[in-house]
Amino acid sequence: MIKFIKNFRKDEAGAVTVDWVVLTAAVVGLAVAAFTAIESTTSGLTTEAAVALNGADATTSAIATTGGSN
């Protein structure tokens, strides 16, 4: 039994697995944080674009409203 405990303490095979689990959890956490930041920003831009498009008139162009001179 003592030999088993000594061998168990020296065995580092599980340490690599723990490292990969921690690294993977960190990457997933960063991905979720990035997604949240991007999603909230694009949501506002989408709303602004929808409001602008709803207020646009298809028969009125930018050239007609500015006088048409180049």
Predicted model as a PDB file, atoms N, CA, C, CB and O in Angstrom, pLDDT in the B-factor column:
MODEL        1                                                                  
ATOM      1  N   MET A   1       0.834  -1.199   0.000  1.00 86.00           N  
ATOM      2  CA  MET A   1       0.000   0.000   0.000  1.00 86.00           C  
ATOM      3  C   MET A   1       0.870   1.250   0.000  1.00 86.00           C  
ATOM      4  CB  MET A   1      -0.944   0.005   1.215  1.00 86.00           C  
ATOM      5  O   MET A   1       0.541   2.223  -0.679  1.00 86.00           O  
ATOM      6  N   ILE A   2       1.941   1.246   0.726  1.00 86.00           N  
ATOM      7  CA  ILE A   2       2.836   2.399   0.772  1.00 86.00           C  
ATOM      8  C   ILE A   2       3.490   2.605  -0.592  1.00 86.00           C  
ATOM      9  CB  ILE A   2       3.913   2.213   1.868  1.00 86.00           C  
ATOM     10  O   ILE A   2       3.679   3.740  -1.032  1.00 86.00           O  
ATOM     11  N   LYS A   3       3.836   1.501  -1.260  1.00 89.00           N  
ATOM     12  CA  LYS A   3       4.429   1.591  -2.587  1.00 89.00           C  
ATOM     13  C   LYS A   3       3.430   2.219  -3.569  1.00 89.00           C  
ATOM     14  CB  LYS A   3       4.872   0.192  -3.079  1.00 89.00           C  
ATOM     15  O   LYS A   3       3.816   3.026  -4.415  1.00 89.00           O  
ATOM     16  N   PHE A   4       2.169   1.855  -3.458  1.00 85.00           N  
ATOM     17  CA  PHE A   4       1.123   2.424  -4.312  1.00 85.00           C  
ATOM     18  C   PHE A   4       1.011   3.937  -4.092  1.00 85.00           C  
ATOM     19  CB  PHE A   4      -0.235   1.740  -4.030  1.00 85.00           C  
ATOM     20  O   PHE A   4       0.883   4.688  -5.059  1.00 85.00           O  
ATOM     21  N   ILE A   5       1.055   4.381  -2.866  1.00 83.00           N  
ATOM     22  CA  ILE A   5       0.946   5.805  -2.549  1.00 83.00           C  
ATOM     23  C   ILE A   5       2.149   6.570  -3.092  1.00 83.00           C  
ATOM     24  CB  ILE A   5       0.825   6.014  -1.027  1.00 83.00           C  
ATOM     25  O   ILE A   5       1.991   7.666  -3.629  1.00 83.00           O  
ATOM     26  N   LYS A   6       3.345   6.009  -2.961  1.00 82.00           N  
ATOM     27  CA  LYS A   6       4.544   6.665  -3.477  1.00 82.00           C  
ATOM     28  C   LYS A   6       4.482   6.772  -4.997  1.00 82.00           C  
ATOM     29  CB  LYS A   6       5.807   5.900  -3.047  1.00 82.00           C  
ATOM     30  O   LYS A   6       4.824   7.812  -5.559  1.00 82.00           O  
ATOM     31  N   ASN A   7       4.053   5.717  -5.658  1.00 83.00           N  
ATOM     32  CA  ASN A   7       3.938   5.742  -7.107  1.00 83.00           C  
ATOM     33  C   ASN A   7       2.858   6.739  -7.556  1.00 83.00           C  
ATOM     34  CB  ASN A   7       3.621   4.335  -7.637  1.00 83.00           C  
ATOM     35  O   ASN A   7       3.007   7.424  -8.568  1.00 83.00           O  
ATOM     36  N   PHE A   8       1.799   6.798  -6.797  1.00 78.00           N  
ATOM     37  CA  PHE A   8       0.710   7.722  -7.117  1.00 78.00           C  
ATOM     38  C   PHE A   8       1.189   9.172  -7.025  1.00 78.00           C  
ATOM     39  CB  PHE A   8      -0.487   7.494  -6.171  1.00 78.00           C  
ATOM     40  O   PHE A   8       0.835   9.995  -7.869  1.00 78.00           O  
ATOM     41  N   ARG A   9       1.978   9.481  -6.024  1.00 78.00           N  
ATOM     42  CA  ARG A   9       2.500  10.841  -5.848  1.00 78.00           C  
ATOM     43  C   ARG A   9       3.469  11.228  -6.951  1.00 78.00           C  
ATOM     44  CB  ARG A   9       3.188  10.969  -4.501  1.00 78.00           C  
ATOM     45  O   ARG A   9       3.524  12.393  -7.345  1.00 78.00           O  
ATOM     46  N   LYS A  10       4.230  10.272  -7.454  1.00 79.00           N  
ATOM     47  CA  LYS A  10       5.229  10.542  -8.489  1.00 79.00           C  
ATOM     48  C   LYS A  10       4.612  10.610  -9.886  1.00 79.00           C  
ATOM     49  CB  LYS A  10       6.310   9.473  -8.459  1.00 79.00           C  
ATOM     50  O   LYS A  10       5.183  11.229 -10.784  1.00 79.00           O  
ATOM     51  N   ASP A  11       3.478   9.994 -10.072  1.00 77.00           N  
ATOM     52  CA  ASP A  11       2.850   9.950 -11.388  1.00 77.00           C  
ATOM     53  C   ASP A  11       2.276  11.322 -11.729  1.00 77.00           C  
ATOM     54  CB  ASP A  11       1.743   8.867 -11.433  1.00 77.00           C  
ATOM     55  O   ASP A  11       1.449  11.851 -10.986  1.00 77.00           O  
ATOM     56  N   GLU A  12       2.711  11.903 -12.854  1.00 72.00           N  
ATOM     57  CA  GLU A  12       2.252  13.229 -13.259  1.00 72.00           C  
ATOM     58  C   GLU A  12       1.386  13.183 -14.523  1.00 72.00           C  
ATOM     59  CB  GLU A  12       3.446  14.141 -13.486  1.00 72.00           C  
ATOM     60  O   GLU A  12       1.154  14.214 -15.154  1.00 72.00           O  
ATOM     61  N   ALA A  13       0.919  12.011 -14.884  1.00 72.00           N  
ATOM     62  CA  ALA A  13       0.119  11.881 -16.106  1.00 72.00           C  
ATOM     63  C   ALA A  13      -1.187  12.668 -16.008  1.00 72.00           C  
ATOM     64  CB  ALA A  13      -0.181  10.406 -16.389  1.00 72.00           C  
ATOM     65  O   ALA A  13      -1.632  13.224 -17.012  1.00 72.00           O  
ATOM     66  N   GLY A  14      -1.797  12.730 -14.869  1.00 74.00           N  
ATOM     67  CA  GLY A  14      -3.051  13.463 -14.701  1.00 74.00           C  
ATOM     68  C   GLY A  14      -2.856  14.963 -14.673  1.00 74.00           C  
ATOM     69  O   GLY A  14      -3.802  15.712 -14.915  1.00 74.00           O  
ATOM     70  N   ALA A  15      -1.633  15.421 -14.378  1.00 75.00           N  
ATOM     71  CA  ALA A  15      -1.366  16.853 -14.308  1.00 75.00           C  
ATOM     72  C   ALA A  15      -1.516  17.503 -15.686  1.00 75.00           C  
ATOM     73  CB  ALA A  15       0.042  17.106 -13.749  1.00 75.00           C  
ATOM     74  O   ALA A  15      -1.979  18.639 -15.790  1.00 75.00           O  
ATOM     75  N   VAL A  16      -1.131  16.794 -16.726  1.00 78.00           N  
ATOM     76  CA  VAL A  16      -1.265  17.328 -18.080  1.00 78.00           C  
ATOM     77  C   VAL A  16      -2.739  17.485 -18.432  1.00 78.00           C  
ATOM     78  CB  VAL A  16      -0.559  16.412 -19.105  1.00 78.00           C  
ATOM     79  O   VAL A  16      -3.126  18.467 -19.065  1.00 78.00           O  
ATOM     80  N   THR A  17      -3.538  16.552 -18.037  1.00 83.00           N  
ATOM     81  CA  THR A  17      -4.980  16.633 -18.294  1.00 83.00           C  
ATOM     82  C   THR A  17      -5.584  17.840 -17.588  1.00 83.00           C  
ATOM     83  CB  THR A  17      -5.686  15.343 -17.837  1.00 83.00           C  
ATOM     84  O   THR A  17      -6.405  18.554 -18.164  1.00 83.00           O  
ATOM     85  N   VAL A  18      -5.186  18.064 -16.359  1.00 85.00           N  
ATOM     86  CA  VAL A  18      -5.689  19.224 -15.610  1.00 85.00           C  
ATOM     87  C   VAL A  18      -5.275  20.511 -16.297  1.00 85.00           C  
ATOM     88  CB  VAL A  18      -5.172  19.207 -14.155  1.00 85.00           C  
ATOM     89  O   VAL A  18      -6.066  21.450 -16.385  1.00 85.00           O  
ATOM     90  N   ASP A  19      -4.038  20.566 -16.786  1.00 88.00           N  
ATOM     91  CA  ASP A  19      -3.580  21.757 -17.499  1.00 88.00           C  
ATOM     92  C   ASP A  19      -4.441  22.032 -18.731  1.00 88.00           C  
ATOM     93  CB  ASP A  19      -2.113  21.598 -17.908  1.00 88.00           C  
ATOM     94  O   ASP A  19      -4.829  23.174 -18.978  1.00 88.00           O  
ATOM     95  N   TRP A  20      -4.737  20.998 -19.495  1.00 91.00           N  
ATOM     96  CA  TRP A  20      -5.553  21.168 -20.694  1.00 91.00           C  
ATOM     97  C   TRP A  20      -6.972  21.588 -20.347  1.00 91.00           C  
ATOM     98  CB  TRP A  20      -5.577  19.882 -21.503  1.00 91.00           C  
ATOM     99  O   TRP A  20      -7.569  22.395 -21.060  1.00 91.00           O  
ATOM    100  N   VAL A  21      -7.512  21.060 -19.279  1.00 92.00           N  
ATOM    101  CA  VAL A  21      -8.869  21.436 -18.863  1.00 92.00           C  
ATOM    102  C   VAL A  21      -8.908  22.907 -18.472  1.00 92.00           C  
ATOM    103  CB  VAL A  21      -9.348  20.554 -17.684  1.00 92.00           C  
ATOM    104  O   VAL A  21      -9.834  23.625 -18.851  1.00 92.00           O  
ATOM    105  N   VAL A  22      -7.923  23.357 -17.727  1.00 94.00           N  
ATOM    106  CA  VAL A  22      -7.872  24.763 -17.307  1.00 94.00           C  
ATOM    107  C   VAL A  22      -7.681  25.673 -18.514  1.00 94.00           C  
ATOM    108  CB  VAL A  22      -6.734  24.986 -16.287  1.00 94.00           C  
ATOM    109  O   VAL A  22      -8.333  26.712 -18.622  1.00 94.00           O  
ATOM    110  N   LEU A  23      -6.792  25.285 -19.418  1.00 96.00           N  
ATOM    111  CA  LEU A  23      -6.552  26.081 -20.620  1.00 96.00           C  
ATOM    112  C   LEU A  23      -7.805  26.161 -21.494  1.00 96.00           C  
ATOM    113  CB  LEU A  23      -5.390  25.492 -21.421  1.00 96.00           C  
ATOM    114  O   LEU A  23      -8.137  27.231 -22.003  1.00 96.00           O  
ATOM    115  N   THR A  24      -8.490  25.051 -21.666  1.00 97.00           N  
ATOM    116  CA  THR A  24      -9.711  25.025 -22.461  1.00 97.00           C  
ATOM    117  C   THR A  24     -10.804  25.882 -21.821  1.00 97.00           C  
ATOM    118  CB  THR A  24     -10.201  23.585 -22.633  1.00 97.00           C  
ATOM    119  O   THR A  24     -11.521  26.597 -22.521  1.00 97.00           O  
ATOM    120  N   ALA A  25     -10.931  25.812 -20.516  1.00 97.00           N  
ATOM    121  CA  ALA A  25     -11.926  26.630 -19.816  1.00 97.00           C  
ATOM    122  C   ALA A  25     -11.617  28.117 -19.983  1.00 97.00           C  
ATOM    123  CB  ALA A  25     -11.973  26.262 -18.319  1.00 97.00           C  
ATOM    124  O   ALA A  25     -12.537  28.921 -20.130  1.00 97.00           O  
ATOM    125  N   ALA A  26     -10.352  28.490 -19.962  1.00 97.00           N  
ATOM    126  CA  ALA A  26      -9.977  29.888 -20.159  1.00 97.00           C  
ATOM    127  C   ALA A  26     -10.310  30.354 -21.574  1.00 97.00           C  
ATOM    128  CB  ALA A  26      -8.484  30.083 -19.880  1.00 97.00           C  
ATOM    129  O   ALA A  26     -10.821  31.459 -21.759  1.00 97.00           O  
ATOM    130  N   VAL A  27     -10.027  29.528 -22.558  1.00 98.00           N  
ATOM    131  CA  VAL A  27     -10.339  29.888 -23.951  1.00 98.00           C  
ATOM    132  C   VAL A  27     -11.844  30.027 -24.144  1.00 98.00           C  
ATOM    133  CB  VAL A  27      -9.775  28.831 -24.930  1.00 98.00           C  
ATOM    134  O   VAL A  27     -12.296  30.963 -24.802  1.00 98.00           O  
ATOM    135  N   VAL A  28     -12.609  29.128 -23.591  1.00 97.00           N  
ATOM    136  CA  VAL A  28     -14.071  29.207 -23.711  1.00 97.00           C  
ATOM    137  C   VAL A  28     -14.590  30.466 -23.017  1.00 97.00           C  
ATOM    138  CB  VAL A  28     -14.741  27.942 -23.106  1.00 97.00           C  
ATOM    139  O   VAL A  28     -15.481  31.139 -23.535  1.00 97.00           O  
ATOM    140  N   GLY A  29     -14.042  30.780 -21.862  1.00 97.00           N  
ATOM    141  CA  GLY A  29     -14.446  31.994 -21.147  1.00 97.00           C  
ATOM    142  C   GLY A  29     -14.158  33.255 -21.944  1.00 97.00           C  
ATOM    143  O   GLY A  29     -14.985  34.166 -21.991  1.00 97.00           O  
ATOM    144  N   LEU A  30     -12.990  33.312 -22.571  1.00 97.00           N  
ATOM    145  CA  LEU A  30     -12.653  34.466 -23.402  1.00 97.00           C  
ATOM    146  C   LEU A  30     -13.553  34.548 -24.629  1.00 97.00           C  
ATOM    147  CB  LEU A  30     -11.190  34.403 -23.830  1.00 97.00           C  
ATOM    148  O   LEU A  30     -13.941  35.639 -25.044  1.00 97.00           O  
ATOM    149  N   ALA A  31     -13.881  33.411 -25.203  1.00 97.00           N  
ATOM    150  CA  ALA A  31     -14.769  33.395 -26.369  1.00 97.00           C  
ATOM    151  C   ALA A  31     -16.156  33.910 -25.992  1.00 97.00           C  
ATOM    152  CB  ALA A  31     -14.869  31.969 -26.957  1.00 97.00           C  
ATOM    153  O   ALA A  31     -16.758  34.673 -26.747  1.00 97.00           O  
ATOM    154  N   VAL A  32     -16.659  33.508 -24.855  1.00 96.00           N  
ATOM    155  CA  VAL A  32     -17.978  33.965 -24.403  1.00 96.00           C  
ATOM    156  C   VAL A  32     -17.950  35.469 -24.139  1.00 96.00           C  
ATOM    157  CB  VAL A  32     -18.417  33.201 -23.127  1.00 96.00           C  
ATOM    158  O   VAL A  32     -18.894  36.177 -24.487  1.00 96.00           O  
ATOM    159  N   ALA A  33     -16.878  35.955 -23.531  1.00 95.00           N  
ATOM    160  CA  ALA A  33     -16.760  37.395 -23.269  1.00 95.00           C  
ATOM    161  C   ALA A  33     -16.700  38.182 -24.568  1.00 95.00           C  
ATOM    162  CB  ALA A  33     -15.517  37.688 -22.421  1.00 95.00           C  
ATOM    163  O   ALA A  33     -17.335  39.230 -24.687  1.00 95.00           O  
ATOM    164  N   ALA A  34     -15.950  37.694 -25.533  1.00 94.00           N  
ATOM    165  CA  ALA A  34     -15.854  38.378 -26.828  1.00 94.00           C  
ATOM    166  C   ALA A  34     -17.200  38.368 -27.545  1.00 94.00           C  
ATOM    167  CB  ALA A  34     -14.778  37.716 -27.712  1.00 94.00           C  
ATOM    168  O   ALA A  34     -17.614  39.383 -28.106  1.00 94.00           O  
ATOM    169  N   PHE A  35     -17.873  37.240 -27.528  1.00 93.00           N  
ATOM    170  CA  PHE A  35     -19.190  37.146 -28.172  1.00 93.00           C  
ATOM    171  C   PHE A  35     -20.175  38.126 -27.549  1.00 93.00           C  
ATOM    172  CB  PHE A  35     -19.740  35.714 -28.069  1.00 93.00           C  
ATOM    173  O   PHE A  35     -20.934  38.782 -28.263  1.00 93.00           O  
ATOM    174  N   THR A  36     -20.168  38.230 -26.237  1.00 91.00           N  
ATOM    175  CA  THR A  36     -21.079  39.135 -25.543  1.00 91.00           C  
ATOM    176  C   THR A  36     -20.805  40.583 -25.933  1.00 91.00           C  
ATOM    177  CB  THR A  36     -20.953  38.963 -24.025  1.00 91.00           C  
ATOM    178  O   THR A  36     -21.735  41.352 -26.177  1.00 91.00           O  
ATOM    179  N   ALA A  37     -19.533  40.950 -25.990  1.00 88.00           N  
ATOM    180  CA  ALA A  37     -19.179  42.321 -26.359  1.00 88.00           C  
ATOM    181  C   ALA A  37     -19.579  42.626 -27.800  1.00 88.00           C  
ATOM    182  CB  ALA A  37     -17.675  42.552 -26.172  1.00 88.00           C  
ATOM    183  O   ALA A  37     -20.116  43.697 -28.084  1.00 88.00           O  
ATOM    184  N   ILE A  38     -19.320  41.699 -28.697  1.00 90.00           N  
ATOM    185  CA  ILE A  38     -19.645  41.917 -30.107  1.00 90.00           C  
ATOM    186  C   ILE A  38     -21.156  41.924 -30.320  1.00 90.00           C  
ATOM    187  CB  ILE A  38     -18.991  40.836 -30.984  1.00 90.00           C  
ATOM    188  O   ILE A  38     -21.674  42.742 -31.081  1.00 90.00           O  
ATOM    189  N   GLU A  39     -21.853  41.030 -29.660  1.00 87.00           N  
ATOM    190  CA  GLU A  39     -23.308  40.923 -29.830  1.00 87.00           C  
ATOM    191  C   GLU A  39     -24.017  42.179 -29.371  1.00 87.00           C  
ATOM    192  CB  GLU A  39     -23.848  39.723 -29.065  1.00 87.00           C  
ATOM    193  O   GLU A  39     -24.941  42.639 -30.040  1.00 87.00           O  
ATOM    194  N   SER A  40     -23.610  42.745 -28.249  1.00 80.00           N  
ATOM    195  CA  SER A  40     -24.287  43.936 -27.748  1.00 80.00           C  
ATOM    196  C   SER A  40     -24.021  45.137 -28.653  1.00 80.00           C  
ATOM    197  CB  SER A  40     -23.836  44.243 -26.316  1.00 80.00           C  
ATOM    198  O   SER A  40     -24.903  45.976 -28.838  1.00 80.00           O  
ATOM    199  N   THR A  41     -22.823  45.228 -29.215  1.00 80.00           N  
ATOM    200  CA  THR A  41     -22.504  46.333 -30.112  1.00 80.00           C  
ATOM    201  C   THR A  41     -23.257  46.202 -31.428  1.00 80.00           C  
ATOM    202  CB  THR A  41     -21.000  46.393 -30.372  1.00 80.00           C  
ATOM    203  O   THR A  41     -23.813  47.183 -31.921  1.00 80.00           O  
ATOM    204  N   THR A  42     -23.281  45.015 -31.995  1.00 85.00           N  
ATOM    205  CA  THR A  42     -23.960  44.836 -33.274  1.00 85.00           C  
ATOM    206  C   THR A  42     -25.474  44.965 -33.141  1.00 85.00           C  
ATOM    207  CB  THR A  42     -23.610  43.484 -33.864  1.00 85.00           C  
ATOM    208  O   THR A  42     -26.154  45.330 -34.099  1.00 85.00           O  
ATOM    209  N   SER A  43     -25.991  44.673 -31.979  1.00 81.00           N  
ATOM    210  CA  SER A  43     -27.427  44.832 -31.758  1.00 81.00           C  
ATOM    211  C   SER A  43     -27.813  46.302 -31.887  1.00 81.00           C  
ATOM    212  CB  SER A  43     -27.832  44.286 -30.370  1.00 81.00           C  
ATOM    213  O   SER A  43     -28.827  46.626 -32.504  1.00 81.00           O  
ATOM    214  N   GLY A  44     -27.016  47.180 -31.313  1.00 82.00           N  
ATOM    215  CA  GLY A  44     -27.286  48.617 -31.429  1.00 82.00           C  
ATOM    216  C   GLY A  44     -27.153  49.112 -32.854  1.00 82.00           C  
ATOM    217  O   GLY A  44     -27.961  49.923 -33.308  1.00 82.00           O  
ATOM    218  N   LEU A  45     -26.141  48.634 -33.566  1.00 85.00           N  
ATOM    219  CA  LEU A  45     -25.959  49.034 -34.960  1.00 85.00           C  
ATOM    220  C   LEU A  45     -27.108  48.545 -35.831  1.00 85.00           C  
ATOM    221  CB  LEU A  45     -24.634  48.499 -35.498  1.00 85.00           C  
ATOM    222  O   LEU A  45     -27.557  49.255 -36.730  1.00 85.00           O  
ATOM    223  N   THR A  46     -27.578  47.344 -35.564  1.00 85.00           N  
ATOM    224  CA  THR A  46     -28.690  46.791 -36.328  1.00 85.00           C  
ATOM    225  C   THR A  46     -29.952  47.624 -36.117  1.00 85.00           C  
ATOM    226  CB  THR A  46     -28.942  45.327 -35.930  1.00 85.00           C  
ATOM    227  O   THR A  46     -30.689  47.896 -37.065  1.00 85.00           O  
ATOM    228  N   THR A  47     -30.189  48.015 -34.905  1.00 86.00           N  
ATOM    229  CA  THR A  47     -31.358  48.836 -34.591  1.00 86.00           C  
ATOM    230  C   THR A  47     -31.270  50.188 -35.298  1.00 86.00           C  
ATOM    231  CB  THR A  47     -31.485  49.037 -33.068  1.00 86.00           C  
ATOM    232  O   THR A  47     -32.253  50.664 -35.866  1.00 86.00           O  
ATOM    233  N   GLU A  48     -30.085  50.801 -35.259  1.00 85.00           N  
ATOM    234  CA  GLU A  48     -29.912  52.096 -35.925  1.00 85.00           C  
ATOM    235  C   GLU A  48     -30.119  51.972 -37.440  1.00 85.00           C  
ATOM    236  CB  GLU A  48     -28.510  52.665 -35.628  1.00 85.00           C  
ATOM    237  O   GLU A  48     -30.734  52.842 -38.056  1.00 85.00           O  
ATOM    238  N   ALA A  49     -29.614  50.907 -38.028  1.00 85.00           N  
ATOM    239  CA  ALA A  49     -29.788  50.698 -39.467  1.00 85.00           C  
ATOM    240  C   ALA A  49     -31.254  50.479 -39.813  1.00 85.00           C  
ATOM    241  CB  ALA A  49     -28.952  49.505 -39.942  1.00 85.00           C  
ATOM    242  O   ALA A  49     -31.737  50.982 -40.827  1.00 85.00           O  
ATOM    243  N   ALA A  50     -31.957  49.733 -38.980  1.00 85.00           N  
ATOM    244  CA  ALA A  50     -33.377  49.488 -39.236  1.00 85.00           C  
ATOM    245  C   ALA A  50     -34.177  50.779 -39.159  1.00 85.00           C  
ATOM    246  CB  ALA A  50     -33.933  48.468 -38.239  1.00 85.00           C  
ATOM    247  O   ALA A  50     -35.065  51.005 -39.980  1.00 85.00           O  
ATOM    248  N   VAL A  51     -33.878  51.620 -38.194  1.00 84.00           N  
ATOM    249  CA  VAL A  51     -34.582  52.899 -38.065  1.00 84.00           C  
ATOM    250  C   VAL A  51     -34.302  53.774 -39.283  1.00 84.00           C  
ATOM    251  CB  VAL A  51     -34.162  53.631 -36.766  1.00 84.00           C  
ATOM    252  O   VAL A  51     -35.209  54.415 -39.812  1.00 84.00           O  
ATOM    253  N   ALA A  52     -33.044  53.799 -39.726  1.00 83.00           N  
ATOM    254  CA  ALA A  52     -32.687  54.618 -40.888  1.00 83.00           C  
ATOM    255  C   ALA A  52     -33.378  54.108 -42.147  1.00 83.00           C  
ATOM    256  CB  ALA A  52     -31.166  54.629 -41.090  1.00 83.00           C  
ATOM    257  O   ALA A  52     -33.856  54.902 -42.957  1.00 83.00           O  
ATOM    258  N   LEU A  53     -33.432  52.798 -42.314  1.00 82.00           N  
ATOM    259  CA  LEU A  53     -34.077  52.235 -43.495  1.00 82.00           C  
ATOM    260  C   LEU A  53     -35.585  52.413 -43.466  1.00 82.00           C  
ATOM    261  CB  LEU A  53     -33.741  50.769 -43.620  1.00 82.00           C  
ATOM    262  O   LEU A  53     -36.200  52.624 -44.511  1.00 82.00           O  
ATOM    263  N   ASN A  54     -36.188  52.334 -42.296  1.00 83.00           N  
ATOM    264  CA  ASN A  54     -37.635  52.536 -42.191  1.00 83.00           C  
ATOM    265  C   ASN A  54     -38.015  53.975 -42.493  1.00 83.00           C  
ATOM    266  CB  ASN A  54     -38.129  52.149 -40.800  1.00 83.00           C  
ATOM    267  O   ASN A  54     -39.114  54.240 -42.981  1.00 83.00           O  
ATOM    268  N   GLY A  55     -37.112  54.910 -42.204  1.00 75.00           N  
ATOM    269  CA  GLY A  55     -37.402  56.316 -42.464  1.00 75.00           C  
ATOM    270  C   GLY A  55     -37.056  56.748 -43.870  1.00 75.00           C  
ATOM    271  O   GLY A  55     -37.369  57.874 -44.255  1.00 75.00           O  
ATOM    272  N   ALA A  56     -36.423  55.896 -44.645  1.00 70.00           N  
ATOM    273  CA  ALA A  56     -36.005  56.263 -46.004  1.00 70.00           C  
ATOM    274  C   ALA A  56     -37.178  56.147 -46.969  1.00 70.00           C  
ATOM    275  CB  ALA A  56     -34.835  55.369 -46.477  1.00 70.00           C  
ATOM    276  O   ALA A  56     -38.068  55.311 -46.811  1.00 70.00           O  
ATOM    277  N   ASP A  57     -37.146  56.991 -47.941  1.00 68.00           N  
ATOM    278  CA  ASP A  57     -38.163  56.971 -48.993  1.00 68.00           C  
ATOM    279  C   ASP A  57     -37.496  56.466 -50.267  1.00 68.00           C  
ATOM    280  CB  ASP A  57     -38.807  58.397 -49.210  1.00 68.00           C  
ATOM    281  O   ASP A  57     -36.471  57.005 -50.685  1.00 68.00           O  
ATOM    282  N   ALA A  58     -38.061  55.449 -50.876  1.00 63.00           N  
ATOM    283  CA  ALA A  58     -37.448  54.831 -52.043  1.00 63.00           C  
ATOM    284  C   ALA A  58     -37.439  55.762 -53.251  1.00 63.00           C  
ATOM    285  CB  ALA A  58     -38.174  53.551 -52.388  1.00 63.00           C  
ATOM    286  O   ALA A  58     -36.614  55.579 -54.146  1.00 63.00           O  
ATOM    287  N   THR A  59     -38.321  56.748 -53.307  1.00 64.00           N  
ATOM    288  CA  THR A  59     -38.373  57.644 -54.461  1.00 64.00           C  
ATOM    289  C   THR A  59     -37.440  58.834 -54.303  1.00 64.00           C  
ATOM    290  CB  THR A  59     -39.789  58.131 -54.678  1.00 64.00           C  
ATOM    291  O   THR A  59     -37.189  59.555 -55.269  1.00 64.00           O  
ATOM    292  N   THR A  60     -36.930  59.047 -53.111  1.00 58.00           N  
ATOM    293  CA  THR A  60     -36.046  60.177 -52.872  1.00 58.00           C  
ATOM    294  C   THR A  60     -34.613  59.671 -52.771  1.00 58.00           C  
ATOM    295  CB  THR A  60     -36.456  60.944 -51.586  1.00 58.00           C  
ATOM    296  O   THR A  60     -34.308  58.798 -51.957  1.00 58.00           O  
ATOM    297  N   SER A  61     -33.753  60.216 -53.588  1.00 56.00           N  
ATOM    298  CA  SER A  61     -32.353  59.815 -53.526  1.00 56.00           C  
ATOM    299  C   SER A  61     -31.530  60.905 -52.863  1.00 56.00           C  
ATOM    300  CB  SER A  61     -31.809  59.509 -54.931  1.00 56.00           C  
ATOM    301  O   SER A  61     -32.015  62.018 -52.660  1.00 56.00           O  
ATOM    302  N   ALA A  62     -30.311  60.594 -52.532  1.00 58.00           N  
ATOM    303  CA  ALA A  62     -29.430  61.555 -51.898  1.00 58.00           C  
ATOM    304  C   ALA A  62     -29.091  62.694 -52.862  1.00 58.00           C  
ATOM    305  CB  ALA A  62     -28.153  60.865 -51.413  1.00 58.00           C  
ATOM    306  O   ALA A  62     -28.902  63.834 -52.436  1.00 58.00           O  
ATOM    307  N   ILE A  63     -29.017  62.392 -54.135  1.00 56.00           N  
ATOM    308  CA  ILE A  63     -28.697  63.428 -55.125  1.00 56.00           C  
ATOM    309  C   ILE A  63     -29.841  64.430 -55.229  1.00 56.00           C  
ATOM    310  CB  ILE A  63     -28.411  62.796 -56.510  1.00 56.00           C  
ATOM    311  O   ILE A  63     -29.611  65.635 -55.322  1.00 56.00           O  
ATOM    312  N   ALA A  64     -31.069  63.931 -55.215  1.00 53.00           N  
ATOM    313  CA  ALA A  64     -32.231  64.810 -55.324  1.00 53.00           C  
ATOM    314  C   ALA A  64     -32.371  65.717 -54.120  1.00 53.00           C  
ATOM    315  CB  ALA A  64     -33.489  63.996 -55.495  1.00 53.00           C  
ATOM    316  O   ALA A  64     -32.819  66.854 -54.264  1.00 53.00           O  
ATOM    317  N   THR A  65     -32.001  65.250 -52.931  1.00 56.00           N  
ATOM    318  CA  THR A  65     -32.160  66.057 -51.737  1.00 56.00           C  
ATOM    319  C   THR A  65     -31.037  67.061 -51.568  1.00 56.00           C  
ATOM    320  CB  THR A  65     -32.239  65.175 -50.529  1.00 56.00           C  
ATOM    321  O   THR A  65     -31.205  68.050 -50.855  1.00 56.00           O  
ATOM    322  N   THR A  66     -29.883  66.833 -52.211  1.00 57.00           N  
ATOM    323  CA  THR A  66     -28.761  67.768 -52.072  1.00 57.00           C  
ATOM    324  C   THR A  66     -28.660  68.737 -53.229  1.00 57.00           C  
ATOM    325  CB  THR A  66     -27.471  67.010 -51.946  1.00 57.00           C  
ATOM    326  O   THR A  66     -27.778  69.595 -53.226  1.00 57.00           O  
ATOM    327  N   GLY A  67     -29.501  68.636 -54.187  1.00 54.00           N  
ATOM    328  CA  GLY A  67     -29.492  69.560 -55.288  1.00 54.00           C  
ATOM    329  C   GLY A  67     -28.960  68.971 -56.579  1.00 54.00           C  
ATOM    330  O   GLY A  67     -29.122  69.578 -57.638  1.00 54.00           O  
ATOM    331  N   GLY A  68     -28.342  67.827 -56.526  1.00 50.00           N  
ATOM    332  CA  GLY A  68     -27.893  67.138 -57.725  1.00 50.00           C  
ATOM    333  C   GLY A  68     -26.615  67.674 -58.335  1.00 50.00           C  
ATOM    334  O   GLY A  68     -26.232  67.201 -59.405  1.00 50.00           O  
ATOM    335  N   SER A  69     -25.932  68.626 -57.730  1.00 55.00           N  
ATOM    336  CA  SER A  69     -24.691  69.138 -58.318  1.00 55.00           C  
ATOM    337  C   SER A  69     -23.511  68.355 -57.805  1.00 55.00           C  
ATOM    338  CB  SER A  69     -24.508  70.627 -58.010  1.00 55.00           C  
ATOM    339  O   SER A  69     -23.457  67.998 -56.628  1.00 55.00           O  
ATOM    340  N   ASN A  70     -22.553  68.083 -58.693  1.00 51.00           N  
ATOM    341  CA  ASN A  70     -21.334  67.341 -58.315  1.00 51.00           C  
ATOM    342  C   ASN A  70     -20.160  68.243 -58.245  1.00 51.00           C  
ATOM    343  CB  ASN A  70     -21.047  66.222 -59.286  1.00 51.00           C  
ATOM    344  O   ASN A  70     -19.054  67.795 -57.943  1.00 51.00           O  
TER     345      ASN A  70                                                      
ENDMDL                                                                          
END                                                                             
